[in-house]
Amino acid sequence: MGWNMIYELIDPALIVVVAMCWCIGYVLKQTPRVPDWTIVYIVTVIAVFLTVWMIGFSPEALIQGVLCGAFSVFGHQIIKQTTKRGGSKQ
């Protein structure tokens, strides 16, 4: 599944939610008291709340929220993994 296919699944009006979640995830990653494993859950919950707030409560809003959260985490990981040098594991 490529970027274009995922991008087509998300409502274009919600790209701002993806960007906000990406920033929130970055801030959470820099916060010492937030375990790394919780970041994906926090970002997804925030994405769902933002999406429901923007387009109203519906099954589609819940799905779009999960997609926005997942896309922001996935996008961050793709960039992190492709820019990692030396093949070292972290």
PEDAZI-V387802 format. One record per backbone hydrogen bond with DSSP energy under -1.0 kcal/mol. NH is the residue of the N-H (numbers start at 1). CO is the residue of the C=O. If there is no record, write none. Layout:
# PEDAZI-V387802
nh | co
NH | CO
NH | CO
This chain:
# PEDAZI-V387802
nh | co
6 | 2
7 | 3
8 | 4
14 | 11
15 | 12
18 | 14
19 | 15
20 | 16
21 | 17
22 | 18
23 | 19
24 | 20
25 | 21
26 | 22
27 | 23
28 | 24
29 | 25
30 | 26
34 | 31
38 | 35
39 | 36
42 | 38
43 | 39
44 | 40
45 | 41
46 | 42
47 | 43
48 | 44
49 | 45
50 | 46
51 | 47
52 | 48
53 | 49
54 | 50
55 | 51
56 | 52
62 | 58
63 | 59
64 | 60
65 | 61
66 | 62
67 | 63
68 | 64
69 | 65
70 | 66
71 | 67
72 | 68
73 | 69
74 | 70
75 | 71
76 | 72
77 | 73
78 | 74
79 | 75
80 | 76
81 | 77
82 | 78
83 | 79
